[in-house]
Amino acid sequence: MPPPTSKQLFFRLLGYLRPYRLAFFLALLATAVIAATDPIALDLVALRLMGFDEQNIPKIFESMADSKLRITRVSQPEDVVVCEVDATSLDLQRRPLNEIRCGRAFLAHPGWIGHIERKSA
């Protein structure tokens, strides 16, 4: 028997989702696509959207502070500019990272709860 094609695998996956199709469709409506050429900039945007504070996550703030092994051009969160496409007009909007707000905070892993959440201002 030959291996299944990509199309066959895709439709088999959709079959598994059939009982959950409403929840799956609603989840797609709330999806954000984040892309960046800088890994730390991408992580900073994702952390803000999730409601986490980058100053409480050592891998992020240490990467910004390290002057020897630079993996990023970002040395502080203010260096990040977010470009967002307006869903209705398709206009590109540029905003500083500090304007990005979390609509609904993610729940941190149980071992991190109370340690990485962004404090509300």
N, C-alpha and C positions, 0 to 999 in steps of 0.2 A: 504494500500500500504506500503510495507516494505521500510525502509530508504535506500538510495542509498549506494552502496559499495564504498570503496576507489577508486577502479579502475574506476567505473562509474563517480565519482566526478572528477577524474583526466582528463578523456577524455572530460567531459563537459567543464572543464577549458580550455583545448586545443582548443575546438571549439570556445570559446570566443576570443582566441588569433589568430585564423586563419587569420582575416584581417590584422593583424599586424605581421605576422610570420617572415618577413624579418627583421624588426626592432628588434623583440624579439631574433632572432638568432644572429644578430650582437651584441646585448647587452650581450648575453652569452659569446661571444668571448672575450669581454673586462672585464669580471668579475674576481675579485680577491677574493680568499678565505683567510680569516684571522682567525687564531685560537691562543689562548694563555691560559695559566693557571693563568695568572695575569691580572685582569681587566684593570688596568691602563696601562700596557704594550700594551694590545690590543688597547686601546683608543689612545695611542700615535702613534702607527703605522697607524691607520685609519686616524688620524688627519694629519699626514705627507702626506699620499696618497691623501688626499683631499685638501692639500695646506693651512691648518690652523695652527696657532701657539698656542701650548699648554700653553705658558706663558700668553696668553690673555683669557684663559678659566679657571676661578677660580676653578671649581670642579676638574680639573686635577691637576693644580699646588698646590692647597691646600692639596689634598690627598697625594702628594709626600712629602710635607713639614711637615705634621702632624706626630708628634712622639708619640702621646698618643694612638690614635685610628688608628692603621695601618691596611689598607685594601690591601696594596701592599708592595712588596719588593723593588719597584722602588723608589728611592729617588731623582733621576735626570735622564733626558732622556738618558744619556750616559750609564746607567745601562742596557738598552734594546739591545739585540742582535736579529737581524731578520734572520731567516732561510728561504731561498727562493729556490724553485725547478726550475732549468733551464728547460724550456719547450721542448727543443730539445734533450738534453743529459740526462735529469732526474737526473743530479748531484745536490747535496745539497750545496748551497752557504750560508755562514754566513757573515753577514754584520752588522756594527753598525747602529743604528737608524739614525745617521746623514747623512748616505749615501743614505737614502730613499728620492727619489725626486718625486714630483707631476708631472705626465705627462700632466694632464689637470685639472686645479683647479675647485673645486666645487663652485657653487654660494651660498654664505651664505644667511641665512634668511634675509629679508629686514631690520629687526631691528638690525642685527649684521654686515651688510656690512660696511667695513672700520674699523672694530674693531678686528676681529679674523683672518684675512688673514695673512699668513706668508710673511714677507718682502723678496723680492728677494735679494740675496747676490751679 
